[in-house]
Amino acid sequence: MTYPRLPPTARPIAARCFRQTRRRLTYVRQQEQALPTRRSFRDEMTARTVERIRRETKLQLQAMRKLLHALFG
């Protein structure tokens, strides 16, 4: 994703933010795949936490895209 009007000094920062968010989302997806094998209360709480973090991460990524598009798109 490129934003032509994004200052050259801000591009590495924006790219780093997107990479971190995508890594977090990948981690959450991996945790989600392991959930069906778990059965205890603690694992149920883990499942709920993973679901919440995934929603938050997706919202964060969407917000970053909207902000960059509004500022420099």
C-alpha positions as CSV (number, residue, x, y, z in Angstrom):
1,M,0.0,0.0,0.0
2,T,1.6,3.3,-1.1
3,Y,0.6,6.8,-0.4
4,P,2.2,9.2,-2.9
5,R,1.9,12.3,-0.6
6,L,3.3,10.5,2.4
7,P,6.5,12.3,3.4
8,P,9.6,10.0,2.7
9,T,10.5,10.2,6.4
10,A,7.1,8.9,7.5
11,R,7.0,5.9,5.2
12,P,9.3,3.6,7.3
13,I,7.2,4.5,10.4
14,A,3.9,3.7,8.6
15,A,5.3,0.5,7.2
16,R,6.6,-0.6,10.6
17,C,3.1,0.0,12.2
18,F,1.4,-2.1,9.5
19,R,4.0,-4.9,9.8
20,Q,3.5,-5.0,13.6
21,T,-0.2,-5.1,13.3
22,R,-0.1,-7.8,10.6
23,R,2.3,-9.9,12.8
24,R,-0.1,-9.6,15.7
25,L,-3.0,-10.7,13.5
26,T,-1.0,-13.7,12.3
27,Y,-0.2,-14.6,15.9
28,V,-3.8,-14.4,16.9
29,R,-4.8,-16.6,13.9
30,Q,-2.3,-19.2,14.9
31,Q,-3.7,-19.2,18.5
32,E,-7.2,-19.5,17.0
33,Q,-6.3,-22.6,15.1
34,A,-5.0,-24.4,18.2
35,L,-8.3,-23.6,20.1
36,P,-10.5,-26.6,19.0
37,T,-8.1,-29.0,20.8
38,R,-8.5,-27.2,24.2
39,R,-11.3,-28.0,26.6
40,S,-10.6,-26.5,30.1
41,F,-12.0,-23.3,31.6
42,R,-8.6,-21.6,31.2
43,D,-8.5,-22.5,27.5
44,E,-12.0,-21.1,27.1
45,M,-10.8,-17.8,28.6
46,T,-7.9,-17.9,26.2
47,A,-10.3,-18.4,23.3
48,R,-12.3,-15.4,24.3
49,T,-9.2,-13.3,24.7
50,V,-7.9,-14.3,21.3
51,E,-11.2,-13.4,19.7
52,R,-11.2,-10.0,21.4
53,I,-7.6,-9.3,20.4
54,R,-8.3,-10.3,16.8
55,R,-11.2,-7.9,16.6
56,E,-9.1,-5.1,18.1
57,T,-6.2,-5.7,15.8
58,K,-8.5,-5.7,12.7
59,L,-10.0,-2.4,13.8
60,Q,-6.6,-1.0,14.4
61,L,-5.4,-1.9,10.9
62,Q,-8.6,-0.5,9.4
63,A,-8.1,2.8,11.4
64,M,-4.5,3.1,10.3
65,R,-5.5,2.6,6.6
66,K,-8.3,5.2,6.9
67,L,-6.0,7.7,8.6
68,L,-3.3,7.3,6.0
69,H,-5.8,7.5,3.2
70,A,-7.4,10.7,4.7
71,L,-4.0,12.4,5.3
72,F,-2.1,11.3,2.2
73,G,-4.3,9.4,-0.2
